[in-house]
Amino acid sequence: MTPLPRATDLFVIGGGPAGLAAALAARRRGLDVTLADCAVPPIDKACGEGIMPDGLAAARSLGLDLDAAAGHPFRGIRFRDRDSAVEAAFPNGHGLGLRRTALHQLMVNQAIDAGVRLAWGVRVSGITPEGVIADGRLVRARWIAGADGGQSPVRRWAGLDACHHESRRFGFRRHYPVAPWGQYMEIHWGDRCQLYITPIAAAEVCVVLISRDPRLRLEDALPGFPEVQGRLAAAGPSNLERGGVTASRRLKAVYRGNVALLGDASGSVDAITGEGLCLLFQQSVALAAALAAGDLSLYQAEHRRIGRRPEWMAGLMLQLDRRSGLRSRAIRALAGRPNLFAGMLAMHVGELSTADFLANGLSLGWRMLTL
Ligand SMILES: Cc1cc2nc3c(=O)[nH]c(=O)nc-3n(C[C@H](O)[C@H](O)[C@H](O)COP(=O)(O)OP(=O)(O)OC[C@H]3O[C@@H](n4cnc5c(N)ncnc54)[C@H](O)[C@@H]3O)c2cc1C
């Protein structure tokens, strides 16, 4: 265990992907960085384990070559409901399915190489204007990054809990030792929930159930998805379900004084977008630039810009979740015009402008009206 220092430039609270990414980005700017997490690596979490092409690019800008890890590439996204299916490839590059523990270990190794001071099994119990209270004593810090997840105590301590909007759903993840049956990450839409399936190895898939009902479990939901159930039936799950809350939350501010939030602590988009990791990689780069400039208002502006597109897409997905009539018409319309779905996907991964997308949206609306 690395002993905590008396003082540091940046103290990162939380050593999940956001904390590690922030630490890496700040080290690249030459800051002395200390990170503490109450858990011990490799840290697991309920996650769909899919990283979109823009997420892989953002990770590369932190020096993280996720393609070198033992993951599984996928070409695009496939939507399926009871009556129709549509799929499209990413306009450039590929996505990657990567076990959460493998991602975490890779990031920890990179942080060690970069010279981040890592303190595992250390709970932070408060912050003061001078620094952070960790293991019961003060560590002086010029800057503090709160990367302590969706329930973020740092957010509360810093008085940053106020948000524009918030809604919650519940996710349950399980792995199955089954060879991926396609080259896409699949989202299966049901009446009360969605299943999304990410290929993560040559002989393994990650299955996530997302719904508004905290009591609904994968094995109760699977009979509603006979195609998926049939494919998974050959092999039982390789582990127990791991659950988590997925929130759609936009904070009014993501910094105060010398404290900045990132990752799920700084707000989040629904898990069905598969954008959580991409967002936090991008936020880390923006935070490090703002720290180097000594001005966290730059981070606030960039955080807002980064979040806009995923929030918009999440809003659209949640409309499809809530309105089954709209959903089946939309998926049927997209199935008839797969180039529209390809346009949506290009917009989702930042390869198409909002104006182009709006033109696409109008065509989709027209198609739905004329079906
Ligand atoms: C069901 C589900 C599926 C998802 N699927 C995807 C997907 O396919 N693709 C994608 O990109 N995103 C996905 N996401 C989102 C993604 O998982 C999150 O955005 C990401 O995990 C956020 O990472 P984080 O580091 O901000 O938070 P966390 O991973 O929650 O890390 C926070 C860390 O802070 C530590 N901590 C908390 N309090 C303290 C304290 N007081 N002192 C010290 N340490 C502390 C915790 O131990 C923890 O390690 C999904 C989310 C859910 C719920």
The ligand as a MOL file (V3000), in Angstrom:
LIG
                    3D

  0  0  0     0  0            999 V3000
M  V30 BEGIN CTAB
M  V30 COUNTS 53 58 0 0 0
M  V30 BEGIN ATOM
M  V30 1 C -26.2780 -1.6740 -15.6260 0
M  V30 2 C -25.2820 -0.7150 -16.2240 0
M  V30 3 C -24.7750 -0.9540 -17.4870 0
M  V30 4 C -23.8520 -0.0630 -18.0510 0
M  V30 5 N -23.3530 -0.3370 -19.2890 0
M  V30 6 C -22.4150 0.4880 -19.8280 0
M  V30 7 C -21.8070 0.1690 -21.0780 0
M  V30 8 O -22.0990 -0.8550 -21.7100 0
M  V30 9 N -20.8780 1.0340 -21.5890 0
M  V30 10 C -20.5150 2.1840 -20.9180 0
M  V30 11 O -19.6810 2.9310 -21.4250 0
M  V30 12 N -21.0700 2.5010 -19.7100 0
M  V30 13 C -21.9900 1.6610 -19.1600 0
M  V30 14 N -22.5190 1.9550 -17.9270 0
M  V30 15 C -22.0700 3.1790 -17.2310 0
M  V30 16 C -20.6930 2.9820 -16.5990 0
M  V30 17 O -20.6350 1.7430 -15.9390 0
M  V30 18 C -20.4270 4.1190 -15.6020 0
M  V30 19 O -20.5810 5.3430 -16.2820 0
M  V30 20 C -19.0430 4.0350 -14.9940 0
M  V30 21 O -18.9100 2.8590 -14.2500 0
M  V30 22 C -18.7980 5.2100 -14.0510 0
M  V30 23 O -17.5220 5.0580 -13.4820 0
M  V30 24 P -17.0820 5.9710 -12.2420 0
M  V30 25 O -15.6250 5.7510 -12.0840 0
M  V30 26 O -17.6210 7.3370 -12.4090 0
M  V30 27 O -17.8710 5.3720 -11.0080 0
M  V30 28 P -17.6660 3.9260 -10.2080 0
M  V30 29 O -17.2300 2.9300 -11.1880 0
M  V30 30 O -18.9250 3.7880 -9.4880 0
M  V30 31 O -16.4490 4.2350 -9.2560 0
M  V30 32 C -16.5790 5.0040 -8.0910 0
M  V30 33 C -15.5000 4.5500 -7.1200 0
M  V30 34 O -15.4860 5.4490 -5.9980 0
M  V30 35 C -15.1840 4.6900 -4.8300 0
M  V30 36 N -15.6610 5.4630 -3.6650 0
M  V30 37 C -16.9190 5.8650 -3.3980 0
M  V30 38 N -16.9470 6.5700 -2.2420 0
M  V30 39 C -15.6670 6.6160 -1.7820 0
M  V30 40 C -15.0390 7.1940 -0.6370 0
M  V30 41 N -15.7370 7.9020 0.2850 0
M  V30 42 N -13.7020 7.0380 -0.4730 0
M  V30 43 C -12.9730 6.3430 -1.3770 0
M  V30 44 N -13.5140 5.7580 -2.4810 0
M  V30 45 C -14.8360 5.9110 -2.6850 0
M  V30 46 C -15.9130 3.3650 -5.0580 0
M  V30 47 O -15.3240 2.3230 -4.2950 0
M  V30 48 C -15.7460 3.1490 -6.5630 0
M  V30 49 O -14.6350 2.3270 -6.8780 0
M  V30 50 C -23.4450 1.0990 -17.3400 0
M  V30 51 C -23.9630 1.3320 -16.0520 0
M  V30 52 C -24.8710 0.4370 -15.5030 0
M  V30 53 C -25.4140 0.7100 -14.1230 0
M  V30 END ATOM
M  V30 BEGIN BOND
M  V30 1 1 1 2
M  V30 2 1 2 3
M  V30 3 2 2 52
M  V30 4 2 3 4
M  V30 5 1 4 5
M  V30 6 1 4 50
M  V30 7 2 5 6
M  V30 8 1 6 7
M  V30 9 1 6 13
M  V30 10 2 7 8
M  V30 11 1 7 9
M  V30 12 1 9 10
M  V30 13 2 10 11
M  V30 14 1 10 12
M  V30 15 2 12 13
M  V30 16 1 13 14
M  V30 17 1 14 15
M  V30 18 1 14 50
M  V30 19 1 15 16
M  V30 20 1 16 17
M  V30 21 1 16 18
M  V30 22 1 18 19
M  V30 23 1 18 20
M  V30 24 1 20 21
M  V30 25 1 20 22
M  V30 26 1 22 23
M  V30 27 1 23 24
M  V30 28 2 24 25
M  V30 29 1 24 26
M  V30 30 1 24 27
M  V30 31 1 27 28
M  V30 32 2 28 29
M  V30 33 1 28 30
M  V30 34 1 28 31
M  V30 35 1 31 32
M  V30 36 1 32 33
M  V30 37 1 33 34
M  V30 38 1 33 48
M  V30 39 1 34 35
M  V30 40 1 35 36
M  V30 41 1 35 46
M  V30 42 1 36 37
M  V30 43 1 36 45
M  V30 44 2 37 38
M  V30 45 1 38 39
M  V30 46 1 39 40
M  V30 47 2 39 45
M  V30 48 1 40 41
M  V30 49 2 40 42
M  V30 50 1 42 43
M  V30 51 2 43 44
M  V30 52 1 44 45
M  V30 53 1 46 47
M  V30 54 1 46 48
M  V30 55 1 48 49
M  V30 56 2 50 51
M  V30 57 1 51 52
M  V30 58 1 52 53
M  V30 END BOND
M  V30 END CTAB
M  END
